[in-house]
């Protein structure tokens, strides 16, 4: 039997993800124990600057795909955006953000 794709449905059968800016495709909302976040995926072809991932404290080099994350509440601003490696963002519940000195 062929697979039926249903847009907006999660693979685990949970409620559909909330897409904010779905018309432009710029961000989606994610909820976790640490709050609600807006998450935007950045393809490697669009990255031109160096960033530092708060999850592992390593550089995100130009050309590396990653995610940009900021708080979903009204207090979140451009200054609150952080660039994360996708794997570090997904593991944030097990590995808290830190900075090596």
C-alpha positions as CSV (number, residue, x, y, z in Angstrom):
1,X,0.0,0.0,0.0
2,X,1.5,3.4,-0.9
3,X,2.4,5.9,1.8
4,X,0.0,8.8,2.3
5,X,1.7,12.1,3.0
6,X,-0.1,14.5,5.2
7,X,1.5,17.9,5.4
8,X,2.0,19.3,8.9
9,X,1.7,15.9,10.7
10,X,4.5,14.7,12.9
11,X,5.8,11.2,12.4
12,X,5.0,10.2,16.0
13,X,1.3,10.9,15.5
14,X,1.3,13.9,17.7
15,X,-0.4,17.2,16.9
16,X,0.8,19.0,13.8
17,X,3.8,21.4,14.1
18,X,2.9,25.0,14.2
19,X,4.4,26.8,11.2
20,X,4.8,30.6,11.7
21,X,5.4,32.4,8.5
22,X,4.4,29.3,6.5
23,X,3.6,31.4,3.5
24,X,7.2,32.6,3.4
25,X,8.8,29.4,5.0
26,X,11.0,31.4,7.3
27,X,10.4,29.9,10.7
28,X,8.6,27.2,12.7
29,X,7.7,27.0,16.3
30,X,9.2,24.3,18.6
31,X,8.3,23.6,22.2
32,X,10.4,22.0,24.8
33,X,11.1,21.8,28.5
34,X,13.1,25.1,28.1
35,X,10.2,27.0,26.5
36,X,8.8,27.9,23.1
37,X,11.2,28.8,20.3
38,X,11.1,29.9,16.7
39,X,13.5,27.9,14.6
40,X,14.7,28.7,11.1
41,X,16.9,26.2,9.1
42,X,19.7,27.8,7.2
43,X,21.1,25.8,4.3
44,X,24.9,25.7,3.9
45,X,24.7,27.6,0.6
46,X,23.3,30.7,2.4
47,X,25.9,30.9,5.2
48,X,28.7,33.4,4.7
49,X,29.8,34.2,8.2
50,X,31.4,32.4,11.2
51,X,29.1,31.8,14.2
52,X,29.7,30.1,17.5
53,X,27.3,27.4,18.6
54,X,26.2,27.8,22.2
55,X,25.6,24.1,22.5
56,X,29.2,22.9,21.8
57,X,31.1,26.2,21.8
58,X,32.6,25.3,18.4
59,X,32.6,27.5,15.3
60,X,29.9,27.1,12.6
61,X,31.9,27.8,9.5
62,X,30.6,29.4,6.3
63,X,28.9,26.8,4.1
64,X,27.7,24.7,7.1
65,X,24.0,24.1,7.4
66,X,22.6,25.0,10.8
67,X,19.6,26.5,12.6
68,X,18.9,30.0,14.0
69,X,16.8,30.0,17.2
70,X,15.1,32.8,19.2
71,X,12.4,32.9,21.9
72,X,8.9,32.7,20.6
73,X,7.4,35.1,23.2
74,X,7.0,38.8,22.7
75,X,10.3,39.6,24.5
76,X,12.4,37.8,21.9
77,X,14.3,40.2,19.6
78,X,17.0,40.1,16.9
79,X,19.6,40.3,19.7
80,X,18.3,37.0,21.2
81,X,18.9,35.0,18.0
82,X,21.5,32.2,18.4
83,X,23.0,30.0,15.6
84,X,23.2,26.3,16.6
85,X,24.4,23.1,14.9
86,X,21.3,21.1,14.2
87,X,22.6,18.2,16.3
88,X,23.4,20.5,19.2
89,X,20.0,22.1,19.1
90,X,18.3,18.6,19.1
91,X,20.5,17.5,22.1
92,X,20.0,20.7,24.2
93,X,17.9,18.8,26.8
94,X,20.9,16.6,27.5
95,X,23.6,19.2,27.0
96,X,23.1,22.7,28.3
97,X,24.5,25.8,26.5
98,X,27.9,26.8,27.7
99,X,30.9,28.8,26.9
100,X,34.5,27.6,27.3
101,X,36.9,30.2,28.7
